[in-house]
Amino acid sequence: MQNTPEIKQFIAENADLFWYTPEAEKQNISHEVLVEFILNYGEMATIRKLFHILGLKTVASVFFSMQDRKIGNFYPEIHHLFSLYFKNHA
């Protein structure tokens, strides 16, 4: 899925969270990477903005579609919190 200008702006505003990604590739990160890093490291206002931009159901879908190693990239507390949140609200 290609990133819209709104998503690209959001990524640029939070570029410091994607420190390991080369600058030239940041605008093209996947929704999986975006969701993972915003939920793990973002502040509450940033998480709310992610929900607004992508939609709560889309974020939940991306979150629950992550399997195996990728799901292990979430901090256990974060994974537990958002598993409960999305099951109740998305």
C-alpha positions in Angstrom: 0.0 0.0 0.0 1.5 3.3 -1.1 1.8 6.1 1.5 -0.5 9.1 1.0 0.9 12.7 1.4 -0.8 12.8 4.9 1.1 9.6 6.0 4.3 10.9 4.5 3.9 14.1 6.5 3.2 12.1 9.7 6.3 10.0 9.1 8.4 13.2 8.6 7.0 14.6 11.8 8.1 11.5 13.7 11.3 10.8 11.7 13.4 10.4 14.9 11.4 7.2 15.7 12.7 5.6 12.5 16.4 6.4 13.2 17.7 3.2 11.7 15.9 3.8 8.3 18.0 5.7 5.7 16.5 9.1 5.1 15.8 8.4 1.4 13.6 5.4 2.4 11.7 6.8 5.4 8.7 8.1 3.3 8.2 4.5 1.9 8.2 2.5 5.2 5.4 -0.1 5.4 2.3 0.3 7.5 3.6 -2.6 9.6 6.8 -0.6 10.5 4.7 2.6 11.0 2.3 0.9 13.4 5.1 -1.0 15.3 7.2 2.1 15.9 4.4 4.5 16.7 2.7 2.1 19.2 6.1 1.1 20.8 7.7 4.5 21.0 5.1 7.2 20.2 3.5 9.5 22.7 -0.3 9.3 23.2 -0.9 12.3 21.0 1.1 10.6 18.2 -0.8 7.3 18.6 -4.1 9.2 18.4 -2.9 10.9 15.2 -2.0 7.5 13.8 -5.5 6.2 14.6 -7.0 9.3 12.9 -4.8 9.1 9.7 -5.0 5.3 9.1 -8.3 4.6 11.0 -8.6 2.5 14.1 -9.8 -0.5 12.2 -6.8 -0.3 9.8 -4.3 0.0 12.6 -5.9 -2.9 14.4 -5.9 -5.0 11.2 -2.2 -4.2 10.7 -1.4 -5.0 14.3 -3.2 -8.3 14.3 -1.8 -9.3 11.0 1.8 -9.2 12.2 3.0 -12.7 12.9 6.0 -14.5 14.3 9.1 -12.4 14.6 7.3 -9.2 13.8 4.9 -9.6 16.8 8.0 -10.1 18.9 9.1 -6.6 18.0 6.4 -5.1 20.3 7.3 -4.7 23.9 5.2 -7.3 25.8 3.3 -4.6 27.7 2.5 -2.7 24.5 1.4 -5.8 22.7 -0.9 -6.8 25.7 -2.3 -3.3 26.0 -3.2 -2.8 22.3 -4.4 -6.4 22.0 -7.0 -5.6 24.6 -7.7 -2.1 23.3 -8.3 -3.2 19.7 -10.4 -6.2 20.7 -12.7 -3.8 22.6 -12.7 -0.8 20.3 -11.9 -1.8 16.7 
